[in-house]
Amino acid sequence: MVRTPVDETSVTGEIPRRADVVIVGAGSAGSVLADALSRDGTRSVLLLEQGSGWPDAAVRDLRTLPIGASSGFVTVHDAPPGQTVVRGRGLGGSSAINGGYFLRWHRDDFAGWPTGWGVDDVETAYRELDESGGPMSVYPFGEDDLGPAARAFERFWSTRVPVREVTDRWPIIGLNRVLGNNAHRLRTTSAEAFLRPALARSNLVVRTGIQVREILMAGQWATGLRATGLRATDLRATGSGGVDTDVACGEVILCAGTLGTAGILLRSIPEVIGTSGVLVAGEHREVLVGYRRRSADDPRPLLPTVVHTDDGIEIRCYSDDFQRYVTGSAGGSQVMGVCGMLHAGPARLSSASGGSVRVRFDDLDESAAAPLWATASDVVDMLASAEFDEVVEPDSISVDPVIRSSQHAFGSLPMGVRTDWLGGVVGVRGLRVVDGSILPSPGRSGPHATIMMMARRIGVALAAGH
């Protein structure tokens, strides 16, 4: 797909004082929504992003995870000792820094969703993102993307569980080659796919380096927001500089991600949160099984192949040590992940300094933790099998005793409970949330593709006057 060059001034400059719709966050959901709502030219749309501009090819390289301390494209949130929680910032948000994983949820994951989210509607919205040759450049990872461990992983599981046809877009219980949003091993971000082509529209204004400090209210109506332009030296931090600007609008739509949206709500309209001052989200929790590999491998995409189990666990065949992706230096131990998808543990979100949020992970109860440990034991057996003889050094396999976060907080304002089916916040007029916050249930796959699908479906419905 050919990308039209865009002058950086098209996303910088003064903030307009009024718009029909203000969208906060130009990430996975916000870029999709800004495109949908500005297409017919009947409404003025202002898109505000806290981070800086377009990530370059080095940032978007699928063989890296640009989430380290020196990255200018993440916000770091407080978390328990030893665990870091980061989210993407800048045009494209987390879609610019994640592993390039773009699997749909399973069909039956939508069974409990509100009216308006039938499987046919969901499939249409997914297809507008992930069809072959579509805007997100979604293709199954190829044989060249599989290292020795991934090839052994697929050999092992292909004789034990069903195998999804590599061209099928719907995952199955069994072995699934991962679909990636990538072209030439560069992440195709939501902003590249949806925002860049829309920038020529006169009714769409995009501004980067803007922190939304609070939502302005008149009784139960959201009437606008107060924003601050960050100084260039502040773009890698969560602090703010510059002068506050009030923006009036007909509707505020928060697309800042589960953590970013929580931060705005916690500091501006606590009555939405309740008396506790804490939002409770779901979080996929993960056990890591480590091993040493017999020989080094060339850098490859992080997660090319997975197994989905019938009890809602995703077994992840990571291509290398995480340190190699984050810092460029191998840490000496490879890992397989065992992630609980359908039995997500609670994550409690509360206010922290500098506009971020504090994340606290509750301990998993036995009913959720036991399947993770049992599946981790199965992975140990897998790594000790004949299929891995040429991959794994003998006596190097170990299970991490800590259940970790999978960086997937979601569901703090679920549709059908805290919002309507289009993200309208219950009890507040003129305020909508369209990001992972409103997912009403967990799914068997990671949430990236589903959050974008949800934004596409909601954007089309709102543009049609729903």
KAVEN-V622346 format. One line per field, one symbol per residue. psi: psi as a letter, one per 40 degrees, with the letter a starting at -180 (. if undefined). burial: + if it has 24 or more other ideal C-beta (glycine too) atoms within 12 Angstrom, else -. A space follows every 50 residues. Layout:
BEGIN
psi: ???
burial: ???
END
This chain:
BEGIN
psi: hhhhihhdeeeiaihieiidhhhhhfadddddddddeedeeeihhhhhhd aabhhadddeheeiggeadehefihhiiiihehhhiiiiihdbeeeeaef hfhiiideeedeiihefidddddddddedeiheadefhiiiideehaddd dddddddeediihhhdehdhiihahhhhhigihffhhhidddddddeede hdehhhhifhhhdihhigbehheaihihhiideeeeieiiaahihhhiid hhhhfeidddddddddedgedddiddfhhhiihhihhhhiihidiiiihi idgeiihhieffihhhgidiidddddeehheehiiiihhhdegiiihhhi iiieeaihhhhiiiiddddddddddddddddddeiddededhhifehihh ehhiieffhifdgiieceiaeeehhhehiehihgaedeheiiieiieddd dddddddddddddee.
burial: ---------+++--++--+++++++++++++++++++++---++++++++ +++++---++++++++++--+++++++++----+++++++++++++++++ +++++++-++--++-++---++--++++++---++++++++---++++++ +++++++------+-+--+++++++++++++++-+++++++++++++++- +-+++++++++++++++----+++++++++---+++++-+----+-++++ +++++++++++++++++++--++----++++++++++++++++---+--+ +++++++++--+++++++++++-+++------++++++++++++++++++ ++-++++++++--+---++-+++-++-+++-+++--++--++----+-++ --+++++++++++++--+++++++++-+-+++++++++++++++++++++ +++++++++++++---
END
